Amino acid sequence: MEVDYIIVGLGLAGLAFIEILEKNNKAYVVFENESQNSSKVAAGMYNPVILKRFTPVWNGTKQLQVALPFFKKLEDKFKAKYLQDVPIYRVFKSIEEQNNWFTACDKPLLTEYMDVKLIPNTKKEIIAPFGFGKLKHTGKLDVNRLLKDYTAYLEEKNTIQKETFYHNDLEIGEVKIRYKKIKATQIVFCEGFGLKDNPFFNYLPMNEAKGELITIHAPKLQINYLLKAAVFVLPLGQDLYKVGATFNWKDKTQKPSKAGEMELLMKLDMTINTPYTIVNHVAGIRPTVKDRRPLLGIHPKHKQLAILNGLGTRGVMLAPTMAKSLYLHIENKTPLDKETDISRFSI
């Protein structure tokens, strides 16, 4: 078999890159062994405001201008609904935080998203004596459903190999690469935390963080917005809510832990005051980078090898823009943003 591209990894990064390949009539094959699940367990929220400090996300507005039409096209493609508008209510901890919110509302990059009105808390089920600030034009992507539909689509086309990719079996020639019986011009690694086992790119400084989330059933909570305090509480429908997330920089396993559950429950009990039961508990490893920027580029020694990784907690917003940037870089030599180019790190 001969193709233009081999893609390793089918999270949001891999999916976004494949969509560009299809748009440009490139032949490809995907390897996915489901060993990395950060995309699948993610909340899928898109929000261009950093809620801890009330500052704009790096290039957030531009990323959304690409991401939302991208995912809407996928909704049309699969005749499914993946995007949902979900406002965010940020719980204020003090009068000082209220004042900081009002100050941030006047900033050019934030005014479109931050509602200047203070929202008082009228629900006894929520602990918020200082009220809320409301973020608008935010929402969530049903990442898990999208990836399931996309996997089925690739299976139908016979362009996915559901197996582990063994890096040591990759043969690198002067022009082409070969992996077992597949010959290709280019390979793109979209492996998330799997980068640590990639001998070609594991020199890059990924600072991965384990995240755990629980799903609760809380019939009396009755909210249709994401509640953000010490944890976020995201409505899923049918009185179910996703609660998260932890940040653990030491534990590199993808298994839910009792310590993670206890941390979430402690913070949840500081946020809501209503009975609930836990119905699910999941964990994943976020592929974050020390400088909080994605990892894009071509290997400094092997030009047929490229990487699309390090999307961290903002994969929904970043994936379409970063995939397009990398594709144009590979095909047209279009320069990458210096903040995302892996050339910022030495081998």
N, C-alpha and C positions, 0 to 999 in steps of 0.2 A: 504494500500500500504506500502511496506517496501523497502527501498533503503539504499545504503551505505552513500550517502551524500545529504544534502539539501544545495543548493547554493542560497544566497539572493543577487540579483543584477546582471545585465547583461551589464556591461561596459566591457572595455578591460580586467580588472582584472578577472571578472567572466568568461568571454569567455576563457581566457588562462587557468584557473583552470579546466574548463569543458573539454577542449581538453586533459589535462593530465588524467582526470578521464576516458575518452573514451579509451585512449591509454592503460590504465591499467584495462579495462573491469569492471569499477565500475558503479553501478547503481546510478542514481541521479535524482533529480527534481529541477528545477530552479524557483524562484519567482522573477518577474520583473514587477513593476508598472509604469515604465518610469517617475518616479518622479525626477530622477537625470540625467542630460543631458550633463555633462562635457565631456564625451567621444564623444558624438554625435556632439557637436559644436566645438570640438578641431580642430586645423589646421592639426594635424596628422603628423607633421614633426619629423624626427629623425635626430639628430645632436649631436655628442659627444664632441662638443666644446662650452664652455660658451662664448658667443660673447661679453659680456660686458667687461670681463677682459682677454679674450684670454687664458683661462685655461681649462684643461680637465674636462669633466663631470665625476662624481664619477663612476668608473667602466664602463665607457661608451663603450669602445671597446669590452669588454667581453659581455656586454649586447647586443650589435649589433650582435655579433657572434652567439647568441642564437635567437634573435628576427627576423632577416631577413630570415633565413631558416624556422622558425616557420610560418611566414606570407606567405611565398612562398608555403608551404604545404597547407595552407588554400586556396590559389589561385588554386592549383591543385584540391583540394577537391570540390570546388564550380565552377570550370571552369570559373573563373573570374579574373580580374586584379585589385588588390588593391594597389600594390606598384608602385611607380614611382620615378625614379632618378630625383632629382631636386637640382642643385648646389645652393649655397648661396653666394650672393654678399654683403659683409659687407661694408657699407658706412663709410669712414674715415672722422672724424670731424677735423683732424689737422695733421700736420707733426709728432707730437708726437705719435699719434695713429698709423701712418704708421710704425714708428720705433718700437713701441711695438709689432706690428704684425710680423715684420721681426725677432725680438728676439724670439717670441713664436714659429715661424716656425721651429726653431732648436731643440725644446724640443721633447724628444723621443715619448711621447704620442700624440703629435700634428702634427708631421711632415707628417704623412700619409694623413692628412685631409686638411692642410693649404697650399695653393699655394704660393710660395715665390715671385711670380711676382706681381708687382703692376699693377692693371688694370685701365687705365685712363677712365674717363667718356666721352663718345662721343655722349651721347643722351641728347638733350636739354630738354627732358621730365623728366629727373631725376636731382635732386639737389645734386650734389656730386663733388664739386670743388677739393677735395683731392683724388678722385678716390675710388677704391674698393680693398678689399682683398677677394679672392675667396676660399670658402670651397668646397671640393670635397668629393665624397662618402657619400653624404647626400641625403635625399629624403623625400617623404611623403607617408603616408598610408591613403587610403580612408576609414576612420573609420566608417563613417555613412553608407556607402554601405555594408561594412563588417558586421556591427551589424544587418542591415536589413536582409541580407542573412542568418546570423547565427540564428536570431530569427525565420525566416521561416523554417530553418532546424530543430530547436527544436520543433516547432509547428507540423511539419510532424511526428516527433518521439513521440509526445505527452509527452514531458518531461519538458514543461514550463507552469507555472501557471501565467497568466498575471493579477496579483492582488497584493494588498498590503500585506506584511507580518507583522503580528501583534506580536510583541515580547512577549507581556504578555500572549499569548496563547501557548507559547512554554513550554512544560513539560520536565523537566530534571530529568531522572532517574539515577540510579547508573551506568548503562552500556549504555542504549539507550536514545534517546530523542524522543519525540512525538510532532508533530504539527498537530492538528486536526486529520485527518485520516491517516497521514503519520508517519511512524516510521523510524528512521534513526540511524546510528552509529555516524555520525558527521555532524555538520552544519558549513558552512563557510560564513561569512558575507563580501560581496564585495560591500558595499553600498555607497561608496564615501562620499559626504557631508551628506548623510543620517545617518552617524555614530552618529550625534548629538542626534538622537532619539532612539538610541540603548542602552537600560539600562544596557547591559552587558559590553559594550566597550566605553561608552561615557566619561569615565574617562581619556581616552587618549587625549593628547593635540594637537588636530587638529587646525591648524592655517589657515583655509580656506580663499581663496581669489576669489572674483567674477571677471570673465573675460568677456569682451564684444568684439565682432568682427562685422565688417560690410563687406558686399560684394559690390564691385563697378563695374561699367561698364566703361572701359577706353579704347576706340578703338585705341587711338594713342600711348599708352604706349608701347605695343609690346615687352614684355620681357618674356623669358622662364626660368627664375631663380627667386629664392626668394630674394627680395631686403630687406635688414635689416638695418634700421636706427632707428629713434625714434619709429617707428612702423615697422612691417614686411608687405610686400606686396607679396602675394603668387598667382601666376598664376593658374587659374582653367580651362582655355580654353575658346574659344569664347569671348575673350576680357574681361572676368570676372576675378576679383582679390579679394581674401580674405585679409582683412586688420585687424591687431590686434597687441597686445591685451592690454586691460586695466588691472590694478591690483587694486581692491578696497577691502580693508580689513574690511570695516564697513558695507556695504550693503550686506545682506545675501539673498536677493531675486534673483530669476533666470529670472527676467524680464529685457529686454533692457531698458536703461534709456537715457534721453536726455543729461544728464551730460556725460555719457559714449560716446555717439555719438559725442558730441562737442569736447571731448578730443581726440578722434581718428581723427576727421577731422582736428583739429589744427595741430596734429603731421604729418598727411598725407600731409598737405599743406607745411610742412617743408621738405618733402621727394620727392614729385613729382610736376611737373609743367605742367600739362596737364588737359584738361576738363574730368570730370567723373560724373557719377550719382550713387546714392546709390540704390541698388536693394534689399538689405536684411540687417537685424540687429538682432543678436542673443546674448544670454548671458548664462553663466553657472558658477557653483561654483567649483573651483579646490580643490580637497581634499589634500591640502598640510599640512605638519607637521612642527612644530617649528624648528626641527633640520634638516629639508630637507631630511629625510630618510623615506622609506616606513614603514608601520605598518604591521608586520607579527607575527603570533604566536598563541598560545593556551591560552585560558582564565586561569588565575592563580587558580581559584577555580572550574571551570567547564571544565573538560578536553574534553568534546564533542563539545565545542564551539571554533571556530577559526576565525581569521580575516585576510583579505588580502585587504589592503587599503593604502591610503596616497601616491599614485603614482604621485600626483602633475601634473606638466606640461610635464612629460616625460613618460607617460603611454605606448606609443608605444615601447619604449626601455626597460622599466622595467617589464612590465606585464609578458612576458614569463618566464624570469629568476626568478622573485619573486614567481610566481605560482608553478614552479617546486620546489623551495626551501621549500615552505610551505608544499607541498604534501609529500616530502621526510621526512620532520620533523614530520608530522602527522603519516605517515605509518611506517617509519623506525627509528624514533627518531633521525634522522640526525640533528645535531645542526644547528641552524640558525646563520647567520652572526650577531655578537653582535650589529652592527650598525642598523640592521633592526628589531631585536627581540623586541617585545613589553615589555619584561621583563625589558628594560631600564627605563620604567616608572612604578611607584608604583600605586597600586589601591587606 
